[in-house]
């Protein structure tokens, strides 16, 4: 199946505790076969800055990210203390979720 992601759009990433946006070009760069860590590292600061700039009340915080990732059961408590790694984990999960979506949401924020 071909992805519907457009590089010039910005897509919504939603979780149980937060929402934020990711540029389409970032999603395309991250979502490829093999090691994605360099792509995630390249985009994580951009995504964090956009989340802060957007200023949504339910934007990711270290605590909400830790809880969200903890629900997956893939990382232990000590691993989840690393906020920078948690942002990378969250970005990776969110990018793939959007990439695999049948109808990724690139609607404009409502203010």
N, C-alpha and C positions, 0 to 999 in steps of 0.2 A: 504494500500500500504506500502511495506517495503522500508525504506530509503536506498539510495545507498551510504551513507556516510561511508567511511572507516577511522578508527581511526588513521591510520599511514600516511594519506595524509594531505595536507594543501590546503584549498579551497579558491577561490576568492570570496570576497564580493564586490559587485559593487553597487553604488548608482548614483544619478544624478550628484553628485559633487565630488565623490571620489571613490577610490578602496583600498582595503586592504585584508590581508589574515587571515584566521582562521584555526587553527588545527582541524582536523576531530574529535579528542577526545573531544575537547571543544564543538563542535556542538552537538555531541551525548549526552554529559553531560547536555547541556542547554536545548535541545529539548525533553522535556518529559511533561507528563500531570502534572497539579498542579502548585505550586509555583516554578518558575525558578530563583528567585532572588538570592539565595545562589550560584547557579551554575554560574550565570552571574557575580556576585561579585568575585567569585574565578578566573575567566578567564580574566576579563577585563584588568588587568595590563599586562598579557602575550600578549594579542592582541595589546595593545598600544605599547609595547616594540617592537613587530615584525613589526608594521607599521613604527616606527621610524627607526629600523634597515634596513628595506627594502628601505627606503628613496625615495619612489615614489613621483614624483612631485605633484600628485593628492591624496596624503594620507589625511586622515581626520584631520582637524584642528578644534578648538572650533567653529570658525565661520562657516565652511562648515557643520559641524554636526548640529549646531543650525538651519541653513537654511534648511537642509535636513529634520530634524524633524519637523520644522515649516510647511513644505509642507503637512504633515499628518493632521495638524489641531487638534491634540489630546492634545497638551500642550500649555498653555498660555505663554506670553512673560516672565513673572516672573519665571515660571518653567524652561524655556529654558536658563536661566542665570546660571544654575548649570551644569558646564562642566563635572563633574564626573558622575552625573546622566545621562547626555546626552550620554556619552560614553556607559554607561550600556544600555540605550534605544537602541542606534545604534547597539550594539553587539547583543542584544536580537532579534531585527528585522532582522539583517543580518543572524544570525544563523538559524532562522526559514525559511528565504527565501532560503538559501542553502539547508537546510534539506528537504524542500518541492519540490525542483527542480527535474525535470525528468532527467536532465543531469548536475549535479554539476561539476563545472570546477576546476580541481586540477592541471592544467598545470603549468609548471615552468615559473617564470618571465623571460621576455626578457629584457636584459640589453644592 
